Amino acid sequence: MKGRILIASAVVAVAALAGPRTTPEAFLTKHLDVSVPALSSIPAKMSAGDLAGAEKAFAAHVRATLRNDVLNKDWLERKYTEKELRALRQRAEEIMDYRLSSCGMPHHFADHKVDWDLNPTFNKYKEWTWQLSRHPFWTTLAEYYTATGDEKAVAVWIDMISSWFDQALVPEKARPSDTHCWRTIEAGIRMTGWSRQIAAFAKSPQVTDEFLTRYFISIWEHGWRLRNNSTNGNWLLMELHGLLRISILYPFLNDAPEWKAYALKRLQNEFSRQVYPDGFQYELSTGYHGVVVHNYLDVFRLYEMLGLEKPEFIRTGLEKMFEMYMRLAMPTGVTPSLNDGAKVSVSGWCRKALTLYPQRSDFQWFATGGKKGTPPDYLSTVFPWAGAVVFRSSWGKDAVWGYMDGSPFGHAHQHEDKLNFLLTAYGKEMLTEGGNYLYDSSECRKYVLSTRAHNTIRIDGHEQNSRRTYRWHDEDINVKADVEFSTTPARDCARSAYRNGYGPQQKPVVHDRTVLFLKQEPRLAPFFVVVDRLTAPDDRSHAFEILWHLEECGLKIGKGSFTGDFGNGIGLAAYVSDPSLKITDMKGQHKPYFQGWMPIWIGGPHEQRPIPTPVVQGTFSGAYRVVTVLYPYCDGTCPIKAVKASADPAANDFTLVLADGTERTLTQSNDQGKCQ
């Protein structure tokens, strides 16, 4: 490969630990487009041995083309209040004292010498070292310098980045995820910050011609690594964004035209490779969906800021991805945390969407908190390819909302949580899940990945185990999920099944779950009925656990029931059709296994908090059916007192026992066994 030959021919002595790896001579003679008039004198100067003259010509062109006016327009035009400036200065002074933070965990390099391979975390969290090389603290220094002109910020930046050059030689053959400082995700991410930093700092007299040459050698090495070591998924979007930023902002690099064409083509192709037809990115994570949207949007904005012809395929491709946030939205204004995701602000994403689609009144409604625009013209909805099902009674803040996971296993960042169910009502998140946690090897990390951190079923003490045999294929992006869904004014119904087995040997028990959302039952508020069917391939006895995780509340467990009191008359009542089942609160336990916790992201002595976790336990052989009523209420009482249902999986009805002693029998599905 051409890039490898060039970089190999420019190796300097590694023993001296003087970086970057490429020499100034090789950079100035092989990697610049000397057809640019301002650079045309460089070949002659290099032939004459005038390295300083060549660096001077190169640096003059760089300083003239960095576009600080565009890249840092927000800083240049901002009128800081005294309070804002004080806060900015405080952050900058911490950085100038070499107090750097990664993954939310700070570290003081007391001798003012940064060790870029250091891992000071108590649990040896690898992401700390990797993400330190994203260098966000230098962007803070650049903003501070723009606001104040304090040359100390430039001096510290030059010292730190020079030490990074020396210690972090670009690897010639390492895989994208290997090395501490050159994972391709970091290489792509830091190009956004670096482009702003150099634009802000270049006017300083401390930024010499020699330093600028050294800096842009590293920029070229970033381009080389990103072009020749790409990955897939959300990483690829960050890699392509970084490569495209290099090629657009620094067209004087002779590889820039090829890098630009390559990055744009792959960015366009990734919409059909990574995004399901219903708009959900194939990792099925509310967090990494946003990473992909953010990087596409930043590319579009870069073209817009520079006055270039915008890549319209981005505007076209992002619309459904933005719609995902509205469709998933909980009444509390955030999305649920799905897979390795997060609860993210729907209004924030819709404000960004409005900049591309100002005609969309539904985006406007979310962006303004309902003050302008109109809500979507649907309530409950399904993602036919991504498999997510959302139930809602209205678009109001006091709506009853539910979510069922009927999704495929996805491409990456998966949790073993098929058929998970979440519930929010009357402004309270009621049924939650384990969420996400640091990417370490802790019990808490294992927990959030597991079935037992979600509201679904374990079999014989085992978790779901799709991961063991699942493989993603490119054609899967166009395969619809195994989920049924129907909606009417009176009821919604969703059904899916988990078929990939439990435990290390993937015991072939099948879990089939139907969720009914009953919205117009006489004298009843909207509520849910969950029908679970278990089928084993043998007649042996199998143990099962139906897991429910509640947000903090007053939990009371009764015979065949539990109630969560969320205060002010708001609560959730649950009734199980089989009175022989045992219900146990496994809140905050470590033994016999880790259960009943809600992670807290920041590492430290308090990494998670206990949450009420009623677990319904029983046994079955052959086939079994159990019905659970989940009734959220806001007036202090639940009008349902019990539910009756046959354990025969072929049965199609269940009976509600109301507080007044009357009974009401309802059907689960239509005559063909489909959702109705």
Steps between C-alpha positions, in 0.01 A plus 500: 500500500641838401455661843687223675795528261529872555479486874745213520752698295481788745573322827724672750683337787237387747752477782511881517124509553483810281172513314316519276628196315519670159798734455458866395703424187268218396188704579607809308621306195239224473173605665427854383320619189770731366276605211351740756677829414594580859672161530666491158837620632533212746655240262781738405564595859515135603735420211725781621495362855302799628271319744431817699400685183268220395340490846456878487320483166282215620415672830410826326248319282356314799453819702322661206254215451402371846158673504489590868219742407282204403607215726499711816236754409298418810792583728598813308147644512411394852457770764600327822347610826735535794363178645553311173851632460583409859379146444696471175814631668461255786475206259798627302712551812436141607618381159802732510587334832489169311180383666344298221179303497396195299171310526398741776795398720768767560873449551772748595831465318676676784840519328338663195602209282214308342545125470265414214516129586399549864196332652442648849150358553421280799358228274752539216226621270656481153275767353667760724831468319343472158267798543771719649628522142178660384648823645181695580690706761702664224180632348427665835844665486431617144171660603667659801781638282246641254316673785802631692817485289680332789821363344544250781221296341702478177817404683327219688329375184830492310670319786224239532449433131875482444524237771218314327688516168808355671325223689223406257667394177247403237497120475591357162308173528290504818132416470250787549432408864859428601737754662423749777504819293412403145171315510326615186200624697721748686687590181173598338350676802799719579512646149201718586668640810841525340361700205354756739808508720754568226274764346483682834865463601675557165514878543713465814872583460571176686369297207815484287543389141677189623214418738236547230689261276518245777131548575391441141723197470281354772188614314620313191575193712145519636367503146719205405390293799131581454511425127676166537360363827123549497253297705118496495197609701507826691882494504505525122291818507752666731789377285342630179405830660860552612641406160256724317579791732871462421439485126268803491689729736849413377475454121873574471566138602543311175289208627207729582299452177507120524426506873205732442351288222546182702348646818198650323424179311520287812294748702225481238514121487485463878141625511385184325751278685441628855149646513189282494226620260306623807785734600665318794877449479588130504668498841152572641650724766350839583855618572680380189209593275576854614872458431420417139251787463745742661784412263285524188363831622847638575613414147197681357567800724865514396403528135242761593742708707761501224246598235548174308232308314333294769476120470122470473509125557562586865185713525300225331644221713474667838128580500384153608785480748377818668146362499621212715530734798138613475367150453685365804441806719391433856254750653791623714664645187781250457549174316540174688855374544521213252796262481826690561301820478377786711189699578544789260304822465243484221460879488873546452511269200185655354654847522784367287252336264319830448814653350474248216121464483345833607169401341448210744242613757551184708870572542402855595253373759767298677768767458284763670352283771159509330482879475509495121426247229287190534568156652535197272177370347545152652523362854617140535745388235732222390840499331437211257869433434655607830224320692442767766136544606378815676160534666359835608165638609571859393784745437444665838749496788260288708455238226524128555794371296652158446778342298553140389822368350413287198834580341760284330829467687653783299852576381687597817464633856225245564336400826337158546158660549256370238136567603601757762209721608513856640220717641462869582173660615374821658844659488672208677738247351369179656648196329862570416804285423868469586601751232865540407833500680873552447657263248700307756498144635311577822198316634293807420609493135416131474165578663388770256583274207301213644136394493473545876537879465185515285127433528482165328550134603791281613486120466662255745712783638635582155503811285407536137803417285455632148860618504639146485386423148369827355678645197407817317464482121476809281166388359351499852449875473201435270348211696190587701498418869308206643233721654123531458325828571150638472339817628139617534341774711412239764809281518850448372668163475859391444646153489848357453706205618849413618626178338879501541530300820615557858835449668837384365344210311204708379224287655229509231212639707289746300357810666201652318372833634187695410440848640151647492439869560134540599396862464120511511387238748192630687585657837869425454790726409748384233698195615708208375460125494811289442444142385806276520511153344790262565562189293768240574600213268473245782277412795756578768433763762649838421531797735413847378531855633288788371707808575363846576720800581330803655628852548529600865162456669334344799471134399244269659475134408180300547377159395523499122550876490727795569441874520742790454408826673663794319345769721215749462250225428697369202576131492531179303307186590600162357298179516614154389251236382671207674462543879752224570788710371741648751585871483827621657656846508863462389586865551872569525633148544849366426435133580415250370537734203513873427141627473280800566733788417492818295849598380647842560730585212788665677750255649577514870393343827128543422456357154136395519189549709256229608152497346187294582512179297202268551578166338217252432628141535350166404546179308340345194536196276412471134309821440364771728313831492491777759318833479616815679287814533697825537266779607641851552274733700504863610214523751640286777310181421496219247154384382636153416567250777607185316526323167400143417626304201560144390862380496423324172698681225214435259263708711406837357314677780558635850271640767542822693366501856393855582493670838120494507502121470394484136699310243577586141630247247708626207671332207869516425496462122274435204379162374824451306711564809621834364508835676172684493 
